[in-house]
Amino acid sequence: MSVGVVLAVIVTALVQSALSGIYSAALYRYAVAGDTPQGFDGMLLQDAFQRKM
């Protein structure tokens, strides 16, 4: 593998990790406070919670 490919994989993993953390924080804020953080759709956050059948 070339160095460029390895760096691209590392950068992609870092970006994915950062985006996952941001989404988790927004979802936590929605669950605890009930308000929708700026830049997020409230309906999409609400759909993250489903009752188990």
Contacts in CASP RR format, 6 or more apart in sequence:
PFRMAT RR
TARGET T0000
AUTHOR 0000-0000-0000
METHOD contacts of the structure
MODEL  1
MSVGVVLAVIVTALVQSALSGIYSAALYRYAVAGDTPQGFDGMLLQDAFQ
RKM
26 37 0 8 1.000
26 40 0 8 1.000
26 45 0 8 1.000
27 45 0 8 1.000
27 48 0 8 1.000
29 35 0 8 1.000
29 37 0 8 1.000
30 36 0 8 1.000
30 37 0 8 1.000
30 40 0 8 1.000
30 42 0 8 1.000
30 45 0 8 1.000
30 46 0 8 1.000
31 49 0 8 1.000
36 42 0 8 1.000
36 45 0 8 1.000
END
